[in-house]
Amino acid sequence: MCWATGGLWPSRSAAVWDLRTGKVTQLPVDGPGEAVNAAGWVVANGVVLRGGAAVELQVPGGQTGLAVAVSDTGLVVGHVRAGDAEVRNLGPRVWRC
C-alpha cells in the first residue's frame, strides 16, 4: 500500500491518507501523524495506531514517549521525556510493536 499521514484542520487530529484510493481517515488521537509504514500503521505523539486502534508506547511512570518513525517490521523509534516541571529529554528509544 501507499500511505501518507499528517493532521486535519481545524480538528487537530491525526489522519492517514490512502494514496491509491484517495480516502482520508481521521484517527482517534491528537496529531499530526509523524510517520506511516507500508501497512498503514501511524505514529503520532506517544501512540502507535494499527487498524484504527491506538496503542500507547510503554515508558516508566512520569515519562512520555514520543514516536517519530515506524518501520515496516514494526519498530518504532523516537525519544523519551521526563514530565517534571522542567521538561528533560531522556534520549532516543526503540519500541517493538
PDB file as gemmi writes it, atoms N, CA and C in Angstrom:
CRYST1    1.000    1.000    1.000  90.00  90.00  90.00 P 1                      
ATOM      1  N   MET A   1       0.838  -1.180   0.000  1.00  0.00           N  
ATOM      2  CA  MET A   1       0.000   0.000   0.000  1.00  0.00           C  
ATOM      3  C   MET A   1       0.883   1.244   0.000  1.00  0.00           C  
ATOM      4  N   CYS A   2       0.242   2.340  -0.269  1.00  0.00           N  
ATOM      5  CA  CYS A   2       0.954   3.607  -0.325  1.00  0.00           C  
ATOM      6  C   CYS A   2       0.178   4.614   0.521  1.00  0.00           C  
ATOM      7  N   TRP A   3       0.806   5.104   1.565  1.00  0.00           N  
ATOM      8  CA  TRP A   3       0.140   5.939   2.564  1.00  0.00           C  
ATOM      9  C   TRP A   3       0.875   7.252   2.776  1.00  0.00           C  
ATOM     10  N   ALA A   4       0.139   8.224   3.330  1.00  0.00           N  
ATOM     11  CA  ALA A   4       0.715   9.469   3.838  1.00  0.00           C  
ATOM     12  C   ALA A   4      -0.005   9.782   5.140  1.00  0.00           C  
ATOM     13  N   THR A   5       0.630  10.543   6.005  1.00  0.00           N  
ATOM     14  CA  THR A   5      -0.009  10.923   7.262  1.00  0.00           C  
ATOM     15  C   THR A   5       0.278  12.389   7.557  1.00  0.00           C  
ATOM     16  N   GLY A   6      -0.496  12.932   8.458  1.00  0.00           N  
ATOM     17  CA  GLY A   6      -0.365  14.327   8.852  1.00  0.00           C  
ATOM     18  C   GLY A   6      -1.480  14.665   9.814  1.00  0.00           C  
ATOM     19  N   GLY A   7      -1.960  15.900   9.768  1.00  0.00           N  
ATOM     20  CA  GLY A   7      -3.024  16.331  10.662  1.00  0.00           C  
ATOM     21  C   GLY A   7      -4.167  16.965   9.902  1.00  0.00           C  
ATOM     22  N   LEU A   8      -5.333  16.948  10.517  1.00  0.00           N  
ATOM     23  CA  LEU A   8      -6.516  17.572   9.927  1.00  0.00           C  
ATOM     24  C   LEU A   8      -6.760  18.917  10.584  1.00  0.00           C  
ATOM     25  N   TRP A   9      -7.189  19.858   9.783  1.00  0.00           N  
ATOM     26  CA  TRP A   9      -7.507  21.188  10.295  1.00  0.00           C  
ATOM     27  C   TRP A   9      -8.977  21.427  10.098  1.00  0.00           C  
ATOM     28  N   PRO A  10      -9.722  21.953  11.019  1.00  0.00           N  
ATOM     29  CA  PRO A  10      -9.314  22.559  12.281  1.00  0.00           C  
ATOM     30  C   PRO A  10      -9.342  21.604  13.469  1.00  0.00           C  
ATOM     31  N   SER A  11      -9.595  20.319  13.254  1.00  0.00           N  
ATOM     32  CA  SER A  11      -9.751  19.392  14.382  1.00  0.00           C  
ATOM     33  C   SER A  11      -8.453  19.099  15.124  1.00  0.00           C  
ATOM     34  N   ARG A  12      -7.317  19.257  14.472  1.00  0.00           N  
ATOM     35  CA  ARG A  12      -6.003  18.967  15.047  1.00  0.00           C  
ATOM     36  C   ARG A  12      -5.809  17.488  15.376  1.00  0.00           C  
ATOM     37  N   SER A  13      -6.570  16.611  14.756  1.00  0.00           N  
ATOM     38  CA  SER A  13      -6.358  15.186  14.974  1.00  0.00           C  
ATOM     39  C   SER A  13      -5.485  14.622  13.862  1.00  0.00           C  
ATOM     40  N   ALA A  14      -4.874  13.478  14.149  1.00  0.00           N  
ATOM     41  CA  ALA A  14      -4.045  12.803  13.151  1.00  0.00           C  
ATOM     42  C   ALA A  14      -4.940  12.196  12.080  1.00  0.00           C  
ATOM     43  N   ALA A  15      -4.354  11.978  10.911  1.00  0.00           N  
ATOM     44  CA  ALA A  15      -5.089  11.366   9.805  1.00  0.00           C  
ATOM     45  C   ALA A  15      -4.136  10.511   8.990  1.00  0.00           C  
ATOM     46  N   VAL A  16      -4.712   9.534   8.285  1.00  0.00           N  
ATOM     47  CA  VAL A  16      -3.942   8.724   7.350  1.00  0.00           C  
ATOM     48  C   VAL A  16      -4.645   8.788   6.001  1.00  0.00           C  
ATOM     49  N   TRP A  17      -3.853   8.904   4.945  1.00  0.00           N  
ATOM     50  CA  TRP A  17      -4.375   9.078   3.591  1.00  0.00           C  
ATOM     51  C   TRP A  17      -3.919   7.892   2.758  1.00  0.00           C  
ATOM     52  N   ASP A  18      -4.873   7.137   2.213  1.00  0.00           N  
ATOM     53  CA  ASP A  18      -4.573   6.035   1.301  1.00  0.00           C  
ATOM     54  C   ASP A  18      -4.383   6.650  -0.081  1.00  0.00           C  
ATOM     55  N   LEU A  19      -3.154   6.693  -0.557  1.00  0.00           N  
ATOM     56  CA  LEU A  19      -2.849   7.378  -1.808  1.00  0.00           C  
ATOM     57  C   LEU A  19      -3.404   6.651  -3.027  1.00  0.00           C  
ATOM     58  N   ARG A  20      -3.696   5.364  -2.899  1.00  0.00           N  
ATOM     59  CA  ARG A  20      -4.273   4.626  -4.032  1.00  0.00           C  
ATOM     60  C   ARG A  20      -5.744   4.940  -4.230  1.00  0.00           C  
ATOM     61  N   THR A  21      -6.484   5.056  -3.111  1.00  0.00           N  
ATOM     62  CA  THR A  21      -7.928   5.295  -3.218  1.00  0.00           C  
ATOM     63  C   THR A  21      -8.301   6.754  -3.027  1.00  0.00           C  
ATOM     64  N   GLY A  22      -7.401   7.533  -2.408  1.00  0.00           N  
ATOM     65  CA  GLY A  22      -7.695   8.923  -2.099  1.00  0.00           C  
ATOM     66  C   GLY A  22      -8.455   9.105  -0.798  1.00  0.00           C  
ATOM     67  N   LYS A  23      -8.765   8.003  -0.093  1.00  0.00           N  
ATOM     68  CA  LYS A  23      -9.533   8.086   1.152  1.00  0.00           C  
ATOM     69  C   LYS A  23      -8.664   8.612   2.294  1.00  0.00           C  
ATOM     70  N   VAL A  24      -9.192   9.615   3.015  1.00  0.00           N  
ATOM     71  CA  VAL A  24      -8.537  10.164   4.199  1.00  0.00           C  
ATOM     72  C   VAL A  24      -9.340   9.724   5.414  1.00  0.00           C  
ATOM     73  N   THR A  25      -8.650   9.136   6.403  1.00  0.00           N  
ATOM     74  CA  THR A  25      -9.308   8.656   7.614  1.00  0.00           C  
ATOM     75  C   THR A  25      -8.804   9.440   8.812  1.00  0.00           C  
ATOM     76  N   GLN A  26      -9.723  10.053   9.552  1.00  0.00           N  
ATOM     77  CA  GLN A  26      -9.370  10.750  10.787  1.00  0.00           C  
ATOM     78  C   GLN A  26      -9.081   9.713  11.857  1.00  0.00           C  
ATOM     79  N   LEU A  27      -8.011   9.907  12.620  1.00  0.00           N  
ATOM     80  CA  LEU A  27      -7.599   8.961  13.651  1.00  0.00           C  
ATOM     81  C   LEU A  27      -7.954   9.497  15.034  1.00  0.00           C  
ATOM     82  N   PRO A  28      -8.145   8.594  16.021  1.00  0.00           N  
ATOM     83  CA  PRO A  28      -8.653   8.999  17.333  1.00  0.00           C  
ATOM     84  C   PRO A  28      -7.603   9.553  18.293  1.00  0.00           C  
ATOM     85  N   VAL A  29      -6.622  10.300  17.784  1.00  0.00           N  
ATOM     86  CA  VAL A  29      -5.609  10.925  18.644  1.00  0.00           C  
ATOM     87  C   VAL A  29      -5.306  12.320  18.127  1.00  0.00           C  
ATOM     88  N   ASP A  30      -4.820  13.168  19.040  1.00  0.00           N  
ATOM     89  CA  ASP A  30      -4.353  14.477  18.605  1.00  0.00           C  
ATOM     90  C   ASP A  30      -3.149  14.267  17.710  1.00  0.00           C  
ATOM     91  N   GLY A  31      -3.025  15.080  16.701  1.00  0.00           N  
ATOM     92  CA  GLY A  31      -1.977  14.883  15.707  1.00  0.00           C  
ATOM     93  C   GLY A  31      -0.965  15.985  15.734  1.00  0.00           C  
ATOM     94  N   PRO A  32      -0.235  16.073  14.716  1.00  0.00           N  
ATOM     95  CA  PRO A  32      -0.369  15.332  13.464  1.00  0.00           C  
ATOM     96  C   PRO A  32       0.292  13.964  13.537  1.00  0.00           C  
ATOM     97  N   GLY A  33      -0.012  13.119  12.560  1.00  0.00           N  
ATOM     98  CA  GLY A  33       0.715  11.873  12.410  1.00  0.00           C  
ATOM     99  C   GLY A  33       2.145  12.198  12.014  1.00  0.00           C  
ATOM    100  N   GLU A  34       3.106  11.516  12.615  1.00  0.00           N  
ATOM    101  CA  GLU A  34       4.524  11.783  12.333  1.00  0.00           C  
ATOM    102  C   GLU A  34       5.065  10.918  11.205  1.00  0.00           C  
ATOM    103  N   ALA A  35       4.629   9.653  11.147  1.00  0.00           N  
ATOM    104  CA  ALA A  35       5.142   8.725  10.137  1.00  0.00           C  
ATOM    105  C   ALA A  35       4.138   7.603   9.942  1.00  0.00           C  
ATOM    106  N   VAL A  36       4.248   6.925   8.793  1.00  0.00           N  
ATOM    107  CA  VAL A  36       3.367   5.801   8.473  1.00  0.00           C  
ATOM    108  C   VAL A  36       4.196   4.741   7.753  1.00  0.00           C  
ATOM    109  N   ASN A  37       3.894   3.450   8.021  1.00  0.00           N  
ATOM    110  CA  ASN A  37       4.622   2.390   7.321  1.00  0.00           C  
ATOM    111  C   ASN A  37       3.763   1.801   6.203  1.00  0.00           C  
ATOM    112  N   ALA A  38       4.282   0.787   5.514  1.00  0.00           N  
ATOM    113  CA  ALA A  38       3.588   0.205   4.363  1.00  0.00           C  
ATOM    114  C   ALA A  38       2.262  -0.449   4.736  1.00  0.00           C  
ATOM    115  N   ALA A  39       2.109  -0.867   5.993  1.00  0.00           N  
ATOM    116  CA  ALA A  39       0.867  -1.489   6.449  1.00  0.00           C  
ATOM    117  C   ALA A  39      -0.173  -0.459   6.883  1.00  0.00           C  
ATOM    118  N   GLY A  40       0.206   0.826   6.895  1.00  0.00           N  
ATOM    119  CA  GLY A  40      -0.718   1.875   7.306  1.00  0.00           C  
ATOM    120  C   GLY A  40      -0.682   2.194   8.785  1.00  0.00           C  
ATOM    121  N   TRP A  41       0.288   1.639   9.533  1.00  0.00           N  
ATOM    122  CA  TRP A  41       0.446   1.992  10.945  1.00  0.00           C  
ATOM    123  C   TRP A  41       0.950   3.428  11.019  1.00  0.00           C  
ATOM    124  N   VAL A  42       0.345   4.210  11.883  1.00  0.00           N  
ATOM    125  CA  VAL A  42       0.716   5.622  12.042  1.00  0.00           C  
ATOM    126  C   VAL A  42       1.261   5.837  13.447  1.00  0.00           C  
ATOM    127  N   VAL A  43       2.320   6.647  13.573  1.00  0.00           N  
ATOM    128  CA  VAL A  43       2.781   7.087  14.881  1.00  0.00           C  
ATOM    129  C   VAL A  43       2.464   8.570  15.018  1.00  0.00           C  
ATOM    130  N   ALA A  44       1.910   8.909  16.182  1.00  0.00           N  
ATOM    131  CA  ALA A  44       1.540  10.293  16.487  1.00  0.00           C  
ATOM    132  C   ALA A  44       1.756  10.505  17.976  1.00  0.00           C  
ATOM    133  N   ASN A  45       2.621  11.420  18.320  1.00  0.00           N  
ATOM    134  CA  ASN A  45       2.953  11.679  19.721  1.00  0.00           C  
ATOM    135  C   ASN A  45       3.444  10.388  20.361  1.00  0.00           C  
ATOM    136  N   GLY A  46       2.801   9.910  21.414  1.00  0.00           N  
ATOM    137  CA  GLY A  46       3.231   8.696  22.105  1.00  0.00           C  
ATOM    138  C   GLY A  46       2.377   7.498  21.795  1.00  0.00           C  
ATOM    139  N   VAL A  47       1.804   7.456  20.596  1.00  0.00           N  
ATOM    140  CA  VAL A  47       0.840   6.411  20.250  1.00  0.00           C  
ATOM    141  C   VAL A  47       1.190   5.786  18.905  1.00  0.00           C  
ATOM    142  N   VAL A  48       0.964   4.466  18.801  1.00  0.00           N  
ATOM    143  CA  VAL A  48       1.007   3.761  17.524  1.00  0.00           C  
ATOM    144  C   VAL A  48      -0.432   3.395  17.188  1.00  0.00           C  
ATOM    145  N   LEU A  49      -0.867   3.720  15.980  1.00  0.00           N  
ATOM    146  CA  LEU A  49      -2.230   3.397  15.544  1.00  0.00           C  
ATOM    147  C   LEU A  49      -2.163   2.281  14.519  1.00  0.00           C  
ATOM    148  N   ARG A  50      -2.760   1.141  14.876  1.00  0.00           N  
ATOM    149  CA  ARG A  50      -2.779  -0.030  13.997  1.00  0.00           C  
ATOM    150  C   ARG A  50      -4.230  -0.377  13.716  1.00  0.00           C  
ATOM    151  N   GLY A  51      -4.637  -0.250  12.481  1.00  0.00           N  
ATOM    152  CA  GLY A  51      -6.016  -0.566  12.135  1.00  0.00           C  
ATOM    153  C   GLY A  51      -7.023   0.292  12.874  1.00  0.00           C  
ATOM    154  N   GLY A  52      -6.642   1.523  13.198  1.00  0.00           N  
ATOM    155  CA  GLY A  52      -7.535   2.439  13.894  1.00  0.00           C  
ATOM    156  C   GLY A  52      -7.482   2.341  15.406  1.00  0.00           C  
ATOM    157  N   ALA A  53      -6.826   1.303  15.955  1.00  0.00           N  
ATOM    158  CA  ALA A  53      -6.712   1.147  17.409  1.00  0.00           C  
ATOM    159  C   ALA A  53      -5.428   1.818  17.897  1.00  0.00           C  
ATOM    160  N   ALA A  54      -5.548   2.624  18.944  1.00  0.00           N  
ATOM    161  CA  ALA A  54      -4.402   3.344  19.496  1.00  0.00           C  
ATOM    162  C   ALA A  54      -3.737   2.518  20.594  1.00  0.00           C  
ATOM    163  N   VAL A  55      -2.418   2.344  20.487  1.00  0.00           N  
ATOM    164  CA  VAL A  55      -1.626   1.638  21.490  1.00  0.00           C  
ATOM    165  C   VAL A  55      -0.558   2.606  21.990  1.00  0.00           C  
ATOM    166  N   GLU A  56      -0.575   2.887  23.300  1.00  0.00           N  
ATOM    167  CA  GLU A  56       0.409   3.817  23.862  1.00  0.00           C  
ATOM    168  C   GLU A  56       1.783   3.171  23.954  1.00  0.00           C  
ATOM    169  N   LEU A  57       2.822   3.964  23.701  1.00  0.00           N  
ATOM    170  CA  LEU A  57       4.187   3.489  23.871  1.00  0.00           C  
ATOM    171  C   LEU A  57       4.448   3.282  25.358  1.00  0.00           C  
ATOM    172  N   GLN A  58       5.078   2.183  25.711  1.00  0.00           N  
ATOM    173  CA  GLN A  58       5.335   1.857  27.109  1.00  0.00           C  
ATOM    174  C   GLN A  58       6.592   2.566  27.599  1.00  0.00           C  
ATOM    175  N   VAL A  59       6.412   3.373  28.640  1.00  0.00           N  
ATOM    176  CA  VAL A  59       7.522   4.080  29.279  1.00  0.00           C  
ATOM    177  C   VAL A  59       7.289   4.053  30.783  1.00  0.00           C  
ATOM    178  N   PRO A  60       8.348   4.218  31.593  1.00  0.00           N  
ATOM    179  CA  PRO A  60       8.174   4.274  33.041  1.00  0.00           C  
ATOM    180  C   PRO A  60       7.295   5.451  33.458  1.00  0.00           C  
ATOM    181  N   GLY A  61       6.705   5.355  34.637  1.00  0.00           N  
ATOM    182  CA  GLY A  61       5.859   6.416  35.167  1.00  0.00           C  
ATOM    183  C   GLY A  61       6.574   7.752  35.205  1.00  0.00           C  
ATOM    184  N   GLY A  62       5.852   8.818  34.908  1.00  0.00           N  
ATOM    185  CA  GLY A  62       6.419  10.157  34.918  1.00  0.00           C  
ATOM    186  C   GLY A  62       7.173  10.517  33.655  1.00  0.00           C  
ATOM    187  N   GLN A  63       7.169   9.608  32.675  1.00  0.00           N  
ATOM    188  CA  GLN A  63       7.852   9.869  31.413  1.00  0.00           C  
ATOM    189  C   GLN A  63       6.850   9.824  30.268  1.00  0.00           C  
ATOM    190  N   THR A  64       7.227  10.438  29.154  1.00  0.00           N  
ATOM    191  CA  THR A  64       6.388  10.468  27.958  1.00  0.00           C  
ATOM    192  C   THR A  64       7.209  10.000  26.772  1.00  0.00           C  
ATOM    193  N   GLY A  65       6.687   9.022  26.032  1.00  0.00           N  
ATOM    194  CA  GLY A  65       7.340   8.568  24.812  1.00  0.00           C  
ATOM    195  C   GLY A  65       6.816   9.345  23.624  1.00  0.00           C  
ATOM    196  N   LEU A  66       7.700   9.753  22.741  1.00  0.00           N  
ATOM    197  CA  LEU A  66       7.322  10.483  21.534  1.00  0.00           C  
ATOM    198  C   LEU A  66       7.903   9.764  20.324  1.00  0.00           C  
ATOM    199  N   ALA A  67       7.043   9.232  19.484  1.00  0.00           N  
ATOM    200  CA  ALA A  67       7.476   8.477  18.308  1.00  0.00           C  
ATOM    201  C   ALA A  67       7.709   9.416  17.136  1.00  0.00           C  
ATOM    202  N   VAL A  68       8.711   9.089  16.315  1.00  0.00           N  
ATOM    203  CA  VAL A  68       8.978   9.896  15.122  1.00  0.00           C  
ATOM    204  C   VAL A  68       9.016   9.070  13.845  1.00  0.00           C  
ATOM    205  N   ALA A  69       9.137   7.740  13.955  1.00  0.00           N  
ATOM    206  CA  ALA A  69       9.172   6.893  12.756  1.00  0.00           C  
ATOM    207  C   ALA A  69       8.721   5.483  13.104  1.00  0.00           C  
ATOM    208  N   VAL A  70       8.207   4.765  12.098  1.00  0.00           N  
ATOM    209  CA  VAL A  70       7.802   3.367  12.258  1.00  0.00           C  
ATOM    210  C   VAL A  70       8.242   2.600  11.013  1.00  0.00           C  
ATOM    211  N   SER A  71       8.888   1.451  11.233  1.00  0.00           N  
ATOM    212  CA  SER A  71       9.369   0.648  10.107  1.00  0.00           C  
ATOM    213  C   SER A  71       8.290  -0.339   9.667  1.00  0.00           C  
ATOM    214  N   ASP A  72       8.499  -0.949   8.518  1.00  0.00           N  
ATOM    215  CA  ASP A  72       7.562  -1.953   8.028  1.00  0.00           C  
ATOM    216  C   ASP A  72       7.585  -3.220   8.871  1.00  0.00           C  
ATOM    217  N   THR A  73       8.632  -3.412   9.678  1.00  0.00           N  
ATOM    218  CA  THR A  73       8.703  -4.572  10.570  1.00  0.00           C  
ATOM    219  C   THR A  73       8.135  -4.278  11.955  1.00  0.00           C  
ATOM    220  N   GLY A  74       7.637  -3.066  12.184  1.00  0.00           N  
ATOM    221  CA  GLY A  74       7.010  -2.723  13.453  1.00  0.00           C  
ATOM    222  C   GLY A  74       7.912  -2.077  14.474  1.00  0.00           C  
ATOM    223  N   LEU A  75       9.132  -1.705  14.102  1.00  0.00           N  
ATOM    224  CA  LEU A  75       9.990  -0.966  15.027  1.00  0.00           C  
ATOM    225  C   LEU A  75       9.588   0.501  15.020  1.00  0.00           C  
ATOM    226  N   VAL A  76       9.423   1.046  16.211  1.00  0.00           N  
ATOM    227  CA  VAL A  76       9.083   2.460  16.365  1.00  0.00           C  
ATOM    228  C   VAL A  76      10.275   3.137  17.021  1.00  0.00           C  
ATOM    229  N   VAL A  77      10.730   4.246  16.456  1.00  0.00           N  
ATOM    230  CA  VAL A  77      11.837   4.989  17.039  1.00  0.00           C  
ATOM    231  C   VAL A  77      11.350   6.375  17.441  1.00  0.00           C  
ATOM    232  N   GLY A  78      11.961   6.883  18.494  1.00  0.00           N  
ATOM    233  CA  GLY A  78      11.598   8.202  18.990  1.00  0.00           C  
ATOM    234  C   GLY A  78      12.474   8.555  20.169  1.00  0.00           C  
ATOM    235  N   HIS A  79      11.918   9.303  21.111  1.00  0.00           N  
ATOM    236  CA  HIS A  79      12.664   9.660  22.310  1.00  0.00           C  
ATOM    237  C   HIS A  79      11.707   9.733  23.492  1.00  0.00           C  
ATOM    238  N   VAL A  80      12.292   9.833  24.681  1.00  0.00           N  
ATOM    239  CA  VAL A  80      11.520   9.880  25.923  1.00  0.00           C  
ATOM    240  C   VAL A  80      11.859  11.165  26.652  1.00  0.00           C  
ATOM    241  N   ARG A  81      10.811  11.775  27.231  1.00  0.00           N  
ATOM    242  CA  ARG A  81      10.992  12.989  28.036  1.00  0.00           C  
ATOM    243  C   ARG A  81      10.481  12.738  29.441  1.00  0.00           C  
ATOM    244  N   ALA A  82      11.111  13.398  30.407  1.00  0.00           N  
ATOM    245  CA  ALA A  82      10.626  13.380  31.782  1.00  0.00           C  
ATOM    246  C   ALA A  82       9.547  14.437  31.901  1.00  0.00           C  
ATOM    247  N   GLY A  83       8.505  14.146  32.652  1.00  0.00           N  
ATOM    248  CA  GLY A  83       7.365  15.048  32.713  1.00  0.00           C  
ATOM    249  C   GLY A  83       7.342  15.973  33.904  1.00  0.00           C  
ATOM    250  N   ASP A  84       8.498  16.276  34.495  1.00  0.00           N  
ATOM    251  CA  ASP A  84       8.504  17.177  35.640  1.00  0.00           C  
ATOM    252  C   ASP A  84       8.404  18.634  35.189  1.00  0.00           C  
ATOM    253  N   ALA A  85       8.528  19.562  36.124  1.00  0.00           N  
ATOM    254  CA  ALA A  85       8.332  20.985  35.823  1.00  0.00           C  
ATOM    255  C   ALA A  85       9.245  21.462  34.695  1.00  0.00           C  
ATOM    256  N   GLU A  86      10.469  21.009  34.684  1.00  0.00           N  
ATOM    257  CA  GLU A  86      11.392  21.356  33.603  1.00  0.00           C  
ATOM    258  C   GLU A  86      11.539  20.115  32.723  1.00  0.00           C  
ATOM    259  N   VAL A  87      10.983  20.168  31.522  1.00  0.00           N  
ATOM    260  CA  VAL A  87      10.985  19.007  30.634  1.00  0.00           C  
ATOM    261  C   VAL A  87      12.418  18.656  30.246  1.00  0.00           C  
ATOM    262  N   ARG A  88      12.773  17.384  30.458  1.00  0.00           N  
ATOM    263  CA  ARG A  88      14.117  16.911  30.123  1.00  0.00           C  
ATOM    264  C   ARG A  88      14.019  15.793  29.096  1.00  0.00           C  
ATOM    265  N   ASN A  89      14.823  15.887  28.052  1.00  0.00           N  
ATOM    266  CA  ASN A  89      14.901  14.824  27.061  1.00  0.00           C  
ATOM    267  C   ASN A  89      15.786  13.723  27.629  1.00  0.00           C  
ATOM    268  N   LEU A  90      15.251  12.503  27.712  1.00  0.00           N  
ATOM    269  CA  LEU A  90      15.997  11.382  28.275  1.00  0.00           C  
ATOM    270  C   LEU A  90      16.662  10.519  27.207  1.00  0.00           C  
ATOM    271  N   GLY A  91      16.607  10.956  25.962  1.00  0.00           N  
ATOM    272  CA  GLY A  91      17.339  10.276  24.909  1.00  0.00           C  
ATOM    273  C   GLY A  91      16.487   9.407  24.006  1.00  0.00           C  
ATOM    274  N   PRO A  92      17.132   8.833  22.987  1.00  0.00           N  
ATOM    275  CA  PRO A  92      16.419   8.039  21.990  1.00  0.00           C  
ATOM    276  C   PRO A  92      15.942   6.704  22.553  1.00  0.00           C  
ATOM    277  N   ARG A  93      14.882   6.179  21.947  1.00  0.00           N  
ATOM    278  CA  ARG A  93      14.327   4.878  22.329  1.00  0.00           C  
ATOM    279  C   ARG A  93      13.836   4.151  21.093  1.00  0.00           C  
ATOM    280  N   VAL A  94      13.755   2.823  21.215  1.00  0.00           N  
ATOM    281  CA  VAL A  94      13.176   1.967  20.184  1.00  0.00           C  
ATOM    282  C   VAL A  94      12.136   1.086  20.858  1.00  0.00           C  
ATOM    283  N   TRP A  95      10.969   0.981  20.251  1.00  0.00           N  
ATOM    284  CA  TRP A  95       9.905   0.095  20.728  1.00  0.00           C  
ATOM    285  C   TRP A  95       9.604  -0.919  19.632  1.00  0.00           C  
ATOM    286  N   ARG A  96       9.329  -2.162  20.008  1.00  0.00           N  
ATOM    287  CA  ARG A  96       8.925  -3.184  19.046  1.00  0.00           C  
ATOM    288  C   ARG A  96       7.423  -3.395  19.223  1.00  0.00           C  
ATOM    289  N   CYS A  97       6.662  -3.117  18.171  1.00  0.00           N  
ATOM    290  CA  CYS A  97       5.199  -3.209  18.254  1.00  0.00           C  
ATOM    291  C   CYS A  97       4.665  -4.348  17.402  1.00  0.00           C  
TER     292      CYS A  97                                                      
END                                                                             
